[in-house]
């Protein structure tokens, strides 16, 4: 049975820990449709607690796509996600008339909505070398390398985002050209309507939720999960808050308690960067995550 929306994709976005997953599930249930994740880490089967995947019960309540769909050994980027998500969207819209996308990876959402420039392939050896060097030498080394080798990108880079910096460094070393040159900003037309729903909370409340969620992750076995993945630490998928800090603790660089505090701090910083990204998108309609209801959202679109 089709939901009430016709050829519409509802995108639920916002910072980590704001409550996107539960809201998207309720929305999908109301629309009688399925969910596509827009999270650059939850797609990996090997990762779990640190990336805050939906629970088994949540995954069973509504069909999800791009969750546990890939291995950390697979190449993954915004362009690959764009094609994956467009293919799934076409099938879901044909079957149900509407679809729900949810996640906090702004670049993935942007690529789905607007398209992304086709990028040359990256030499996997260069990627491995950069990840290993970053693991050994840290963020300051990465920043210095980008500033020297790709000053054009460095001018507008998210200077505290190691994933973006490593991607740019991989690109310049593989192609000899700045990744910025390939960004044409030409939006692609999509054959469906897009409704962007942003969930937000006051900063103090969100920070408290982040801290509590990290504590819950630790109770669920985050430390053990990180230890089980230590052999893959140079993999790009493991350059993630929750793993990096614990790897440093395993190496004896910091104490476990210091790692926990850093996970909380870095997650709060990540949430702030997410909001900075999403605030630039004037198409997002913002709702208070503490009071917003699915009925309110759907009624606002009538």
C-alpha positions as CSV (number, residue, x, y, z in Angstrom):
1,X,0.0,0.0,0.0
2,X,1.4,3.4,-1.0
3,X,1.8,6.2,1.4
4,X,0.2,9.6,1.0
5,X,3.1,11.4,-0.6
6,X,3.6,11.2,-4.3
7,X,7.1,10.9,-5.8
8,X,8.6,12.7,-2.8
9,X,11.8,12.0,-0.9
10,X,11.8,13.2,2.7
11,X,15.3,13.9,4.0
12,X,15.8,13.9,7.8
13,X,19.1,15.6,8.7
14,X,20.8,17.2,11.6
15,X,23.6,16.7,14.1
16,X,24.6,13.4,15.7
17,X,22.6,12.3,18.7
18,X,19.7,14.7,17.9
19,X,17.2,11.8,17.3
20,X,17.2,11.4,13.5
21,X,16.9,7.6,13.5
22,X,13.7,7.3,15.6
23,X,12.1,10.2,13.9
24,X,12.8,8.8,10.4
25,X,11.4,5.4,11.4
26,X,8.1,7.0,12.6
27,X,8.0,9.1,9.3
28,X,8.6,6.0,7.2
29,X,5.9,4.1,9.1
30,X,3.4,6.9,8.5
31,X,4.2,7.0,4.8
32,X,4.3,3.2,4.5
33,X,7.7,3.3,2.9
34,X,11.4,2.4,3.3
35,X,14.5,4.3,4.5
36,X,17.8,5.0,2.9
37,X,20.6,5.9,5.3
38,X,22.9,8.9,4.4
39,X,25.6,8.0,6.9
40,X,29.2,7.4,5.5
41,X,30.0,4.9,8.3
42,X,26.9,3.0,9.1
43,X,27.1,1.3,5.7
44,X,30.1,-0.8,6.8
45,X,29.3,-4.2,8.2
46,X,32.4,-4.4,10.4
47,X,31.5,-1.1,12.3
48,X,28.8,-1.0,14.9
49,X,28.7,0.7,18.3
50,X,31.0,3.7,17.5
51,X,28.9,4.7,14.4
52,X,25.6,4.5,16.3
53,X,23.8,2.2,13.9
54,X,20.1,1.6,14.4
55,X,19.3,-1.2,16.7
56,X,18.3,-4.6,15.5
57,X,14.7,-3.8,16.5
58,X,14.8,-0.5,14.6
59,X,16.2,-2.1,11.5
60,X,13.5,-4.8,11.7
61,X,10.7,-2.2,12.1
62,X,11.3,-0.6,8.7
63,X,13.4,-1.8,5.8
64,X,16.7,0.1,5.7
65,X,19.2,0.6,2.8
66,X,22.8,1.5,3.0
67,X,23.1,-0.1,6.5
68,X,25.6,-3.0,6.6
69,X,25.6,-2.9,2.8
70,X,29.4,-2.7,2.4
71,X,32.7,-3.8,3.8
72,X,35.4,-1.5,5.1
73,X,37.5,-3.0,2.3
74,X,35.2,-1.5,-0.3
75,X,35.8,1.9,-1.7
76,X,33.2,4.4,-0.6
77,X,32.7,8.1,-1.4
78,X,29.9,10.5,-2.1
79,X,29.8,9.6,-5.8
80,X,29.3,5.9,-5.1
81,X,26.6,6.8,-2.5
82,X,24.9,9.0,-5.1
83,X,24.5,6.2,-7.6
84,X,23.5,3.7,-4.9
85,X,20.9,6.0,-3.4
86,X,19.4,7.1,-6.7
87,X,18.9,3.4,-7.8
88,X,17.3,2.5,-4.5
89,X,15.1,5.7,-4.6
90,X,13.8,4.8,-8.0
91,X,12.7,1.4,-6.8
92,X,11.2,2.6,-3.6
93,X,9.3,5.4,-5.2
94,X,7.9,3.0,-7.8
95,X,6.7,0.7,-5.1
96,X,5.6,3.1,-2.4
97,X,5.3,6.6,-3.9
98,X,7.6,8.2,-1.3
99,X,10.9,7.5,0.4
100,X,12.7,8.6,3.5
101,X,16.4,9.4,3.7
102,X,18.1,10.0,7.0
103,X,21.7,10.8,8.1
104,X,24.2,13.4,9.1
105,X,26.8,13.1,6.3
106,X,26.1,16.4,4.6
107,X,28.2,15.7,1.5
108,X,26.3,12.5,0.9
109,X,23.0,14.3,1.1
110,X,24.2,17.1,-1.1
111,X,25.4,14.6,-3.7
112,X,22.0,12.8,-3.7
113,X,20.1,16.1,-4.1
114,X,22.4,18.0,-6.5
115,X,24.8,15.5,-8.0
116,X,28.6,15.4,-7.6
117,X,31.3,15.9,-10.1
118,X,32.9,12.7,-11.5
119,X,36.3,12.3,-9.9
120,X,39.4,10.4,-11.2
121,X,40.2,7.2,-9.3
122,X,42.7,7.3,-6.4
123,X,45.7,5.1,-6.3
124,X,45.0,2.7,-3.3
125,X,48.7,2.6,-2.3
126,X,48.7,6.4,-1.9
127,X,45.5,6.2,0.2
128,X,47.1,3.5,2.4
129,X,50.3,5.5,2.8
130,X,48.5,8.7,3.8
131,X,46.2,6.9,6.3
132,X,49.2,5.3,7.9
133,X,51.2,8.6,8.0
134,X,48.2,10.4,9.6
135,X,47.9,7.6,12.2
136,X,51.6,8.0,13.1
137,X,52.0,11.8,12.8
138,X,48.6,13.2,13.5
139,X,46.4,16.1,12.4
140,X,49.1,18.7,12.4
141,X,51.2,16.8,9.9
142,X,48.1,16.4,7.7
143,X,47.3,20.1,7.8
144,X,50.9,21.0,6.9
145,X,50.9,18.6,4.0
146,X,47.7,20.0,2.6
147,X,48.8,23.6,3.1
148,X,52.0,23.0,1.1
149,X,50.7,20.6,-1.6
150,X,47.2,22.0,-2.2
151,X,47.0,25.7,-1.1
152,X,43.9,26.2,-3.2
153,X,41.9,23.6,-1.3
154,X,43.5,24.7,2.0
155,X,42.0,28.2,1.7
156,X,38.4,26.8,2.2
157,X,39.1,23.5,3.8
158,X,37.5,22.2,7.0
159,X,40.9,22.3,8.7
160,X,39.9,20.1,11.7
161,X,38.3,17.4,9.5
162,X,40.9,14.7,8.9
163,X,38.7,12.7,6.5
164,X,38.3,15.7,4.1
165,X,42.0,16.6,4.4
166,X,43.1,13.0,3.7
167,X,40.8,12.9,0.7
168,X,42.2,16.1,-0.7
169,X,45.8,14.9,-0.1
170,X,45.0,11.6,-1.8
171,X,43.6,13.5,-4.8
172,X,46.5,15.9,-5.3
173,X,49.1,13.1,-4.9
174,X,47.2,10.8,-7.3
175,X,46.3,13.4,-10.0
176,X,48.6,16.3,-9.5
177,X,45.5,18.5,-9.5
178,X,43.6,20.1,-6.6
179,X,40.3,18.5,-5.8
180,X,38.8,22.0,-5.8
181,X,39.3,22.2,-9.6
182,X,36.7,19.4,-10.1
183,X,34.0,21.1,-8.2
184,X,31.7,22.7,-10.8
185,X,28.7,23.4,-8.5
186,X,26.3,22.6,-11.4
187,X,23.2,21.1,-9.8
188,X,21.6,18.1,-11.4
189,X,17.8,17.9,-11.8
190,X,16.1,15.0,-10.0
191,X,12.9,13.4,-11.2
192,X,11.3,13.6,-7.7
193,X,10.4,16.2,-5.1
194,X,12.8,16.6,-2.2
195,X,11.6,17.8,1.2
196,X,14.5,18.5,3.7
197,X,13.7,18.2,7.4
198,X,16.2,19.4,9.9
199,X,16.1,18.4,13.6
200,X,17.8,20.5,16.1
201,X,18.2,20.9,19.9
202,X,19.6,23.7,22.1
203,X,23.4,23.2,22.3
204,X,23.5,22.4,26.0
205,X,20.8,19.7,25.6
206,X,22.5,18.2,22.6
207,X,25.9,18.1,24.3
208,X,24.4,16.3,27.3
209,X,22.8,13.7,24.9
210,X,26.2,13.2,23.2
211,X,27.9,12.6,26.5
212,X,25.2,10.2,27.6
213,X,25.4,8.3,24.3
214,X,29.1,7.9,24.6
215,X,28.7,6.4,28.1
216,X,26.1,4.0,26.7
217,X,28.4,3.0,23.9
218,X,31.1,2.1,26.4
219,X,28.6,0.0,28.3
220,X,27.7,-1.8,25.1
221,X,31.3,-2.7,24.5
222,X,32.8,0.1,22.4
223,X,36.3,-0.5,23.8
224,X,36.2,-4.2,22.8
225,X,34.8,-3.3,19.4
226,X,37.7,-0.9,18.8
227,X,40.2,-3.5,19.9
228,X,38.8,-6.0,17.5
229,X,39.4,-3.6,14.6
230,X,42.9,-2.5,15.5
231,X,44.4,-4.3,12.6
232,X,42.4,-2.1,10.2
233,X,43.3,1.1,11.9
234,X,44.9,2.6,8.8
235,X,41.7,2.0,6.8
236,X,39.8,5.2,5.9
237,X,36.6,3.9,7.5
238,X,38.4,3.7,10.9
239,X,39.4,7.4,10.8
240,X,36.3,7.9,12.9
241,X,35.6,9.4,16.3
242,X,35.3,6.7,18.8
243,X,38.0,4.5,17.2
244,X,40.9,6.9,16.8
245,X,40.9,7.9,20.4
246,X,40.8,4.4,21.7
247,X,43.6,3.3,19.3
248,X,45.7,6.0,21.0
249,X,44.8,4.6,24.4
250,X,45.8,1.1,23.3
251,X,49.1,2.5,22.1
252,X,49.7,4.0,25.5
253,X,49.7,7.6,24.2
254,X,46.8,8.6,26.4
255,X,44.8,6.9,29.3
256,X,41.5,5.2,28.6
257,X,39.7,7.9,30.6
258,X,41.4,10.6,28.5
259,X,40.3,8.7,25.4
260,X,36.7,8.7,26.7
261,X,36.7,12.4,27.3
262,X,38.2,13.0,23.9
263,X,35.5,10.9,22.2
264,X,32.9,13.1,23.9
265,X,34.7,16.3,23.0
266,X,35.4,15.3,19.4
267,X,31.8,14.2,19.0
268,X,30.5,17.6,20.2
269,X,32.9,19.3,17.7
270,X,31.6,17.0,15.0
271,X,28.0,17.9,15.8
272,X,28.9,21.6,15.6
273,X,30.5,21.1,12.1
274,X,27.4,19.3,11.0
275,X,25.2,22.2,12.0
276,X,27.5,24.6,10.3
277,X,27.2,22.6,7.1
278,X,23.4,22.2,7.2
279,X,22.7,25.8,8.2
280,X,24.1,26.8,4.8
281,X,21.2,25.0,3.1
282,X,18.2,27.3,2.9
283,X,16.0,24.5,1.7
284,X,16.0,22.8,5.1
285,X,13.0,23.4,7.3
286,X,14.1,23.2,10.9
287,X,12.1,21.6,13.7
288,X,12.8,21.2,17.4
289,X,13.7,17.5,17.9
290,X,12.2,17.6,21.4
291,X,8.7,18.5,20.2
292,X,8.5,17.9,16.4
293,X,6.0,15.2,15.3
294,X,5.5,13.3,12.1
295,X,2.0,14.7,11.8
296,X,3.4,18.2,12.1
297,X,5.9,17.6,9.3
298,X,3.4,16.1,6.9
299,X,0.8,18.7,7.6
300,X,3.3,21.4,6.8
301,X,3.8,19.9,3.4
302,X,0.1,19.7,2.4
